[in-house]
Amino acid sequence: MRARKALWRKLTERSGDTLVEALTAILIAALGSALLATMVMSATNIASRNESALSAVYQAESNLATATPSGSTVSVSIPAQNDTGALSTGAIYIGLYQVNGPNGIEFARYAKSEKPK
């Protein structure tokens, strides 16, 4: 009830805000809008830059999947004991696959490879 009276009194009052108060309110609103627009533009630019960098990384990783071994192939022998207790060894050939990505980043993986000729 008291709030309703205060609101009615403010609405029926003949004196208004001064010019300084009105200009100050407009200035604060304009500064707030400018800061909000700046933040939105910055966020958009950062998101765009990150998206293009991530796309380049995905492309480099994709190229790595289809790359051929670079350099030499290494043979790894692991001795194993069979059911009869005899030791046997088998060689596994490992190749290094490398691709240069964006910004000088090098992507590499090791995978089973064919026996070198």
Secondary structure, DSSP 8 states (H G I E B T S, - for coil): -HHHHHHHHHHH-S----HHHHHHHHHHHHHHHHHHHHHHHHHHHHHHHHHHHHHHHHHHHHHHHT----S-EEEEEEEEE-TTS-EEEEEEEEEEEEEE-GGG-EEEEEEE-----
